[in-house]
């Protein structure tokens, strides 16, 4: 069974673009990709799939935003969060929000739109 990458973003087009980029760069040979439309669904998927190794998380989403989801995960599963590479993606540069997210286990803060080639390099680097 392959490890998983979880994409959490309320915009279906954003999830699709990242998933297609991962496939185009050969990462779906090494990972299965899961998708969630908000933090509440992302939380359920993280609980259900213990083999999630990397997450791409949007900041602003309805129902439950990315920082809230990550805070809940870091309380419930601190060891799993510590061993999961987390990329927070957003359109804004907000240092206080960034600092808060880093305290919840975020490894990289990335601005949208993502350069998918560069991003896939990050995925490979953290997989090594």
Z-matrix of the N, CA and C atoms (Angstrom, degrees):
N
C 1 1.448
C 2 1.530 1 108.75
N 3 1.327 2 115.85 1 132.90
C 4 1.461 3 120.96 2 -178.71
C 5 1.526 4 110.55 3 -80.94
N 6 1.343 5 117.26 4 147.74
C 7 1.466 6 119.27 5 172.10
C 8 1.524 7 109.52 6 -65.59
N 9 1.321 8 115.71 7 167.84
C 10 1.460 9 119.91 8 -172.90
C 11 1.522 10 112.54 9 -120.08
N 12 1.337 11 113.81 10 151.72
C 13 1.455 12 123.61 11 168.83
C 14 1.518 13 105.98 12 -113.08
N 15 1.326 14 116.93 13 130.97
C 16 1.463 15 122.31 14 178.78
C 17 1.524 16 109.11 15 -108.33
N 18 1.338 17 116.14 16 123.94
C 19 1.464 18 122.76 17 175.68
C 20 1.521 19 107.16 18 -104.38
N 21 1.341 20 116.96 19 121.22
C 22 1.465 21 121.70 20 -179.93
C 23 1.525 22 107.70 21 -119.93
N 24 1.334 23 116.15 22 107.46
C 25 1.466 24 121.91 23 -177.91
C 26 1.520 25 107.80 24 -157.57
N 27 1.331 26 116.83 25 136.40
C 28 1.461 27 119.91 26 -178.92
C 29 1.524 28 112.86 27 -75.19
N 30 1.313 29 118.17 28 -17.02
C 31 1.460 30 121.61 29 -179.92
C 32 1.531 31 109.72 30 -90.74
N 33 1.330 32 115.70 31 113.06
C 34 1.468 33 120.19 32 -178.58
C 35 1.523 34 111.37 33 -58.25
N 36 1.325 35 117.10 34 -38.22
C 37 1.463 36 120.24 35 -179.50
C 38 1.530 37 110.81 36 -64.57
N 39 1.321 38 117.33 37 -37.95
C 40 1.473 39 120.39 38 177.87
C 41 1.522 40 111.11 39 -65.20
N 42 1.340 41 116.36 40 -43.87
C 43 1.466 42 119.62 41 177.53
C 44 1.523 43 110.48 42 -61.25
N 45 1.325 44 116.50 43 -43.65
C 46 1.467 45 120.86 44 -178.67
C 47 1.528 46 111.47 45 -64.74
N 48 1.327 47 117.27 46 -41.43
C 49 1.466 48 120.48 47 179.64
C 50 1.524 49 111.39 48 -63.50
N 51 1.320 50 116.99 49 -42.60
C 52 1.469 51 119.94 50 178.42
C 53 1.527 52 109.90 51 -66.31
N 54 1.324 53 117.36 52 -45.82
C 55 1.470 54 120.68 53 -179.59
C 56 1.528 55 111.00 54 -60.86
N 57 1.335 56 117.22 55 -43.38
C 58 1.474 57 120.39 56 178.11
C 59 1.526 58 110.93 57 -65.22
N 60 1.330 59 116.45 58 -39.21
C 61 1.462 60 119.78 59 177.93
C 62 1.519 61 111.89 60 -62.97
N 63 1.327 62 116.49 61 -41.93
C 64 1.466 63 120.45 62 177.13
C 65 1.524 64 110.47 63 -60.60
N 66 1.333 65 116.50 64 -43.19
C 67 1.468 66 120.90 65 179.34
C 68 1.526 67 110.62 66 -65.77
N 69 1.329 68 117.04 67 -45.10
C 70 1.463 69 121.68 68 -178.07
C 71 1.537 70 111.45 69 -62.12
N 72 1.318 71 116.82 70 -30.88
C 73 1.464 72 120.67 71 179.58
C 74 1.533 73 112.71 72 -94.66
N 75 1.325 74 117.15 73 13.15
C 76 1.456 75 121.72 74 172.90
C 77 1.518 76 116.16 75 79.11
N 78 1.321 77 117.59 76 7.28
C 79 1.465 78 119.26 77 -176.73
C 80 1.523 79 113.40 78 -75.78
N 81 1.322 80 117.88 79 -19.28
C 82 1.464 81 118.95 80 178.22
C 83 1.533 82 111.57 81 -75.96
N 84 1.328 83 116.60 82 -7.07
C 85 1.466 84 119.23 83 171.45
C 86 1.527 85 110.15 84 -73.22
N 87 1.335 86 115.72 85 -27.85
C 88 1.465 87 121.21 86 -177.53
C 89 1.524 88 113.78 87 -104.19
N 90 1.327 89 117.38 88 -20.45
C 91 1.467 90 122.85 89 -175.60
C 92 1.523 91 111.16 90 -132.54
N 93 1.324 92 115.36 91 146.94
C 94 1.460 93 121.23 92 163.72
C 95 1.522 94 106.22 93 -91.25
N 96 1.323 95 116.78 94 146.25
C 97 1.462 96 121.33 95 -177.19
C 98 1.522 97 109.45 96 -112.36
N 99 1.331 98 115.73 97 126.38
C 100 1.464 99 122.97 98 174.52
C 101 1.523 100 108.00 99 -108.92
N 102 1.343 101 116.45 100 150.56
C 103 1.454 102 120.62 101 179.98
C 104 1.519 103 110.38 102 -130.74
N 105 1.344 104 115.01 103 143.48
C 106 1.467 105 121.83 104 177.32
C 107 1.520 106 108.34 105 -136.41
N 108 1.336 107 116.30 106 140.79
C 109 1.463 108 121.17 107 -176.91
C 110 1.523 109 114.09 108 -89.48
N 111 1.328 110 117.25 109 -4.34
C 112 1.468 111 120.60 110 175.78
C 113 1.527 112 108.66 111 -164.77
N 114 1.328 113 115.35 112 172.85
C 115 1.453 114 120.09 113 -177.11
C 116 1.516 115 114.40 114 -64.77
N 117 1.333 116 117.24 115 -31.74
C 118 1.470 117 119.86 116 179.44
C 119 1.528 118 110.65 117 -64.45
N 120 1.328 119 116.73 118 -43.51
C 121 1.467 120 120.69 119 177.57
C 122 1.528 121 109.59 120 -68.85
N 123 1.332 122 116.95 121 -39.84
C 124 1.461 123 120.74 122 177.23
C 125 1.521 124 112.06 123 -59.17
N 126 1.321 125 116.64 124 -41.44
C 127 1.464 126 122.26 125 178.18
C 128 1.528 127 110.54 126 -60.68
N 129 1.330 128 116.81 127 -44.97
C 130 1.470 129 120.99 128 179.19
C 131 1.527 130 111.38 129 -64.16
N 132 1.334 131 116.64 130 -41.82
C 133 1.463 132 119.41 131 179.57
C 134 1.528 133 111.24 132 -66.43
N 135 1.330 134 117.23 133 -39.79
C 136 1.468 135 120.58 134 178.69
C 137 1.526 136 110.41 135 -63.39
N 138 1.317 137 116.56 136 -39.08
C 139 1.463 138 120.64 137 177.80
C 140 1.527 139 111.10 138 -65.66
N 141 1.333 140 116.69 139 -39.99
C 142 1.464 141 121.58 140 -174.78
C 143 1.530 142 113.55 141 -79.05
N 144 1.324 143 117.58 142 -25.68
C 145 1.472 144 121.31 143 -174.26
C 146 1.526 145 109.80 144 -119.21
N 147 1.327 146 115.92 145 97.00
C 148 1.465 147 119.48 146 -176.64
C 149 1.527 148 112.26 147 -74.39
N 150 1.329 149 117.12 148 -6.79
C 151 1.467 150 120.62 149 -178.90
C 152 1.530 151 113.01 150 -98.46
N 153 1.330 152 118.31 151 18.59
C 154 1.468 153 120.85 152 172.88
C 155 1.523 154 107.25 153 -73.05
N 156 1.328 155 116.25 154 123.04
C 157 1.466 156 121.55 155 -177.23
C 158 1.527 157 112.80 156 -108.42
N 159 1.344 158 116.42 157 -25.73
C 160 1.459 159 120.15 158 -179.35
C 161 1.526 160 108.35 159 -141.47
N 162 1.347 161 114.94 160 146.09
C 163 1.466 162 120.71 161 178.56
C 164 1.519 163 109.88 162 -133.01
N 165 1.321 164 115.21 163 139.82
C 166 1.457 165 123.38 164 172.36
C 167 1.519 166 104.91 165 -113.13
N 168 1.332 167 117.61 166 117.27
C 169 1.466 168 121.53 167 -170.38
C 170 1.525 169 110.67 168 -126.88
N 171 1.331 170 116.23 169 126.84
C 172 1.460 171 122.37 170 173.88
C 173 1.530 172 108.60 171 -77.68
N 174 1.320 173 116.70 172 151.01
C 175 1.464 174 120.75 173 179.47
C 176 1.520 175 110.76 174 -76.41
N 177 1.321 176 116.49 175 -58.50
C 178 1.468 177 121.19 176 -171.83
C 179 1.525 178 111.21 177 -97.97
N 180 1.342 179 115.66 178 117.67
C 181 1.462 180 122.09 179 177.91
C 182 1.519 181 108.36 180 -146.68
N 183 1.334 182 116.97 181 151.18
C 184 1.466 183 118.88 182 174.01
C 185 1.531 184 110.34 183 -72.67
N 186 1.288 185 116.51 184 169.46
C 187 1.468 186 125.93 185 179.62
C 188 1.532 187 110.41 186 71.62
N 189 1.332 188 117.54 187 -64.23
C 190 1.469 189 122.05 188 175.42
C 191 1.523 190 107.74 189 -149.04
N 192 1.334 191 116.70 190 126.13
C 193 1.464 192 120.02 191 -179.57
C 194 1.532 193 111.01 192 -80.51
N 195 1.328 194 115.26 193 169.67
C 196 1.457 195 120.79 194 -177.77
C 197 1.517 196 114.50 195 -60.76
N 198 1.355 197 118.76 196 -48.35
C 199 1.464 198 118.56 197 179.72
C 200 1.533 199 113.56 198 -59.84
N 201 1.322 200 117.57 199 -39.29
C 202 1.470 201 120.36 200 178.58
C 203 1.524 202 110.51 201 -64.13
N 204 1.335 203 116.64 202 -43.98
C 205 1.458 204 120.81 203 178.47
C 206 1.528 205 110.32 204 -59.12
N 207 1.326 206 116.78 205 -46.86
C 208 1.466 207 120.33 206 -177.91
C 209 1.524 208 112.18 207 -67.00
N 210 1.332 209 117.24 208 -37.04
C 211 1.465 210 120.21 209 176.81
C 212 1.526 211 109.78 210 -61.14
N 213 1.330 212 116.52 211 -45.04
C 214 1.469 213 120.48 212 179.73
C 215 1.530 214 111.04 213 -64.13
N 216 1.331 215 116.68 214 -41.81
C 217 1.466 216 120.40 215 178.33
C 218 1.523 217 111.16 216 -63.33
N 219 1.340 218 116.43 217 -41.58
C 220 1.467 219 119.60 218 -177.00
C 221 1.527 220 112.08 219 -67.66
N 222 1.334 221 117.02 220 -26.26
C 223 1.467 222 121.15 221 176.08
C 224 1.529 223 110.37 222 -79.48
N 225 1.333 224 116.81 223 -44.92
C 226 1.475 225 121.05 224 -176.24
C 227 1.523 226 113.41 225 -75.22
N 228 1.339 227 116.04 226 -40.65
C 229 1.463 228 120.71 227 -173.71
C 230 1.532 229 110.85 228 -133.18
N 231 1.328 230 118.30 229 64.16
C 232 1.472 231 119.75 230 -175.45
C 233 1.532 232 113.46 231 -59.64
N 234 1.330 233 118.04 232 -37.84
C 235 1.462 234 120.12 233 -179.71
C 236 1.522 235 111.47 234 -68.00
N 237 1.313 236 116.73 235 -40.31
C 238 1.469 237 119.90 236 178.88
C 239 1.521 238 110.85 237 -66.87
N 240 1.330 239 116.89 238 -42.02
C 241 1.465 240 119.96 239 178.96
C 242 1.526 241 109.78 240 -63.25
N 243 1.322 242 117.03 241 -40.14
C 244 1.466 243 120.78 242 179.88
C 245 1.527 244 112.07 243 -62.83
N 246 1.327 245 117.38 244 -28.37
C 247 1.465 246 120.58 245 -178.48
C 248 1.529 247 112.98 246 -101.07
N 249 1.331 248 117.94 247 6.88
C 250 1.464 249 123.16 248 178.38
C 251 1.525 250 108.72 249 -108.46
N 252 1.322 251 116.84 250 130.68
C 253 1.462 252 120.36 251 176.19
C 254 1.522 253 108.13 252 -81.41
N 255 1.331 254 116.16 253 126.52
C 256 1.466 255 121.30 254 -175.60
C 257 1.522 256 109.68 255 -121.03
N 258 1.333 257 114.72 256 126.15
C 259 1.460 258 122.83 257 176.02
C 260 1.521 259 107.47 258 -109.55
N 261 1.313 260 117.49 259 120.17
C 262 1.462 261 121.57 260 175.40
C 263 1.520 262 106.88 261 -95.91
N 264 1.337 263 116.55 262 126.21
C 265 1.461 264 120.76 263 179.84
C 266 1.521 265 109.68 264 -115.63
N 267 1.323 266 115.31 265 138.76
C 268 1.456 267 120.65 266 -176.21
C 269 1.522 268 110.05 267 -158.55
N 270 1.307 269 115.71 268 167.30
C 271 1.460 270 120.95 269 175.85
C 272 1.519 271 111.53 270 -98.03
N 273 1.318 272 117.65 271 -2.68
C 274 1.462 273 120.07 272 -174.36
C 275 1.523 274 112.76 273 -121.18
N 276 1.316 275 114.29 274 151.05
C 277 1.459 276 120.71 275 173.50
C 278 1.519 277 107.23 276 -105.36
N 279 1.316 278 116.01 277 99.51
C 280 1.458 279 122.83 278 -177.48
C 281 1.526 280 106.68 279 -125.35
N 282 1.316 281 116.41 280 104.49
C 283 1.468 282 120.24 281 -173.00
C 284 1.529 283 113.70 282 -64.29
N 285 1.331 284 117.95 283 -37.52
C 286 1.470 285 118.48 284 -179.94
C 287 1.529 286 110.76 285 -69.09
N 288 1.331 287 117.18 286 -39.52
C 289 1.464 288 121.06 287 176.28
C 290 1.528 289 109.99 288 -65.85
N 291 1.309 290 116.31 289 -42.26
C 292 1.464 291 120.89 290 178.72
C 293 1.528 292 109.98 291 -59.49
N 294 1.328 293 117.53 292 -46.84
C 295 1.469 294 121.32 293 -179.94
C 296 1.522 295 111.10 294 -61.32
N 297 1.327 296 116.79 295 -41.29
C 298 1.469 297 120.69 296 178.86
C 299 1.526 298 110.10 297 -62.84
N 300 1.337 299 116.90 298 -44.64
C 301 1.462 300 120.45 299 -179.36
C 302 1.529 301 111.55 300 -65.47
N 303 1.322 302 116.94 301 -38.37
C 304 1.463 303 119.56 302 176.74
C 305 1.524 304 110.77 303 -60.93
N 306 1.324 305 117.18 304 -34.85
C 307 1.470 306 120.38 305 178.56
C 308 1.526 307 111.97 306 -69.42
N 309 1.333 308 117.23 307 -19.05
C 310 1.467 309 121.78 308 177.33
C 311 1.527 310 112.10 309 -91.90
N 312 1.321 311 117.84 310 4.20
C 313 1.457 312 120.58 311 175.87
C 314 1.512 313 115.90 312 108.96
N 315 1.333 314 118.58 313 3.96
C 316 1.463 315 120.65 314 179.24
C 317 1.525 316 109.18 315 -65.33
N 318 1.334 317 115.30 316 132.92
C 319 1.462 318 121.29 317 179.64
C 320 1.522 319 112.32 318 -93.61
N 321 1.328 320 116.40 319 -36.63
C 322 1.460 321 119.91 320 -178.07
C 323 1.519 322 110.22 321 -139.97
N 324 1.326 323 115.78 322 138.18
C 325 1.465 324 124.63 323 178.49
C 326 1.520 325 105.89 324 -107.41
N 327 1.330 326 117.28 325 113.06
C 328 1.463 327 121.56 326 -174.35
C 329 1.521 328 110.72 327 -119.29
N 330 1.328 329 115.18 328 140.20
C 331 1.458 330 120.41 329 179.48
C 332 1.523 331 110.75 330 -92.85
N 333 1.337 332 115.14 331 139.80
C 334 1.462 333 121.86 332 173.87
C 335 1.521 334 108.32 333 -81.83
N 336 1.299 335 118.64 334 150.28
C 337 1.463 336 126.32 335 -2.98
C 338 1.530 337 111.00 336 -75.11
N 339 1.319 338 114.76 337 144.54
C 340 1.461 339 120.16 338 -179.51
C 341 1.522 340 110.64 339 -73.73
N 342 1.309 341 115.76 340 139.67
C 343 1.461 342 121.80 341 166.67
C 344 1.528 343 104.27 342 -83.60
N 345 1.327 344 117.11 343 101.66
C 346 1.463 345 121.20 344 -169.46
C 347 1.531 346 112.41 345 -63.04
N 348 1.327 347 117.47 346 -34.33
C 349 1.463 348 119.80 347 178.67
C 350 1.525 349 110.28 348 -65.16
N 351 1.317 350 116.35 349 -46.94
C 352 1.466 351 121.12 350 178.01
C 353 1.531 352 110.24 351 -64.02
N 354 1.330 353 116.18 352 -41.65
C 355 1.461 354 120.56 353 -179.99
C 356 1.528 355 111.31 354 -61.93
N 357 1.322 356 117.36 355 -43.57
C 358 1.469 357 120.16 356 178.73
C 359 1.529 358 110.80 357 -63.17
N 360 1.321 359 117.16 358 -30.22
C 361 1.462 360 120.67 359 173.03
C 362 1.520 361 111.39 360 -62.90
N 363 1.344 362 116.42 361 -39.41
C 364 1.468 363 120.57 362 176.20
C 365 1.533 364 110.09 363 -62.16
N 366 1.332 365 116.33 364 -44.00
C 367 1.473 366 120.92 365 -179.97
C 368 1.532 367 109.67 366 -58.71
N 369 1.323 368 116.04 367 -47.97
C 370 1.474 369 120.01 368 -179.89
C 371 1.530 370 111.50 369 -62.99
N 372 1.325 371 116.04 370 -42.12
C 373 1.467 372 120.47 371 -179.00
C 374 1.529 373 110.73 372 -61.01
N 375 1.324 374 117.20 373 -43.03
C 376 1.464 375 120.14 374 -178.65
C 377 1.523 376 112.39 375 -76.53
N 378 1.317 377 117.41 376 -18.01
C 379 1.465 378 120.30 377 178.09
C 380 1.526 379 111.16 378 -78.10
N 381 1.325 380 115.88 379 -23.16
C 382 1.478 381 120.50 380 -175.67
C 383 1.520 382 112.10 381 -71.18
